[in-house]
Amino acid sequence: MAPVAAAVLPHPPLLVPELAGGAAPELDPLRMACREALSVVLATAELVVVVGDGPVWGVPEPSARGSFRSYGADAEATLPALASLDLPGLPAPARLSDLPLSLAVAARLLAGLDRPTRLSAVTVPASLGPGAAAAVGRLLTTSASGGPVGLVVMGDLSACRSERAPGALRPEAAGFDASVAQALGAGKPGRLLGLDPALASDLLVAGRVPLQVLAGAFEASPAVHGRVLYDDAPYGVGYLVALLTAP
C-alpha cells in the first residue's frame, strides 16, 4: 500500500526555540510550515513512520532520548511510544539508545500535536544508494498493516548556499535544491531517485537517502498531489517543507 500522505521536513537544531535565541522569530514561518505538514499527515494516517538520517539502519529503543546539549541548550526530546514494524525483507535494524538529530528534531516538532494511532521511526545511513533506499521505502509501506500509512521524512538539503554556509558557497547547490523542490511540488517523488549520491555528499546534503526512501514508498501510487510550504536557505542551508498526498 502506498502512503496516503508524507511530510518532508528539515531538521536544523535552530527549529528548537531554546537554541534559536534571538533568531527564533525569524524561523517562525519554517516552524509553522512544519506544523501544517505534520498536522495533515497525522490527521490522515493511522500509522506514521518517521524516516531520518543516521549512522546506521536502525530503530530507536523505547527509552531513547535526543539531547541538544552539544548545540548549546539543556534540552532533550523523546518520541511517543513506538510501534514495531515487521520488515522481513530487510536486515535486522540496530537498536538505537540515543536519538540522532533528525529524530530528535522530529520529536520536538511532534510534541503538542495530535498523536497518530501508531508511530514508528527508522534511520537510514548515507551509504545507501538510490536503489537500496527505494527498496526500504517500498518495504516500509507494503509491509505495514493496520490502516493508512503516512511518512515524515527528515532531511536538510545542501549546506552550500552562501559564503557563510557550513560548506561555503557552491554554484551547484541552488540547482540541486531547486530540483528537489520542483519534484515534490509537481507530485513526482520518483524524480528524487535521480539525485546523485556523490554530488549530494559534496554539497553536504543530509536528506538524500530519506528522500529516496520517500520516492520508493510512492512508486505504487498512480497519482500524487504535491505542495511546497517552505523553500529557503536562511543560513546558507536549504530548508524545504513539502507535503505529498495521494487520492
Secondary structure, 3 states (H helix, E strand, C coil): CCCCEEEEECCCHHHCHHHHHHHCHHHHHHHHHHHHHHHHHHHHCCEEEEEEECCCCEEEEEEEEEECHHHCCCCEECCCCCCCCCCCCCCCCEEEEECCHHHHHHHHHHCCCCCCCEEEEEEECCCCCHHHHHHHHHHHHHCCCCCCEEEEEECCCCCCCCCCCCCCCCHHHHHHHHHHHHHHHCCCHHHHHHCCHHHHHHCCCCCHHHHHHHHHHCCCCCCCEEEEEEEECCCCCCEEEEEEECC
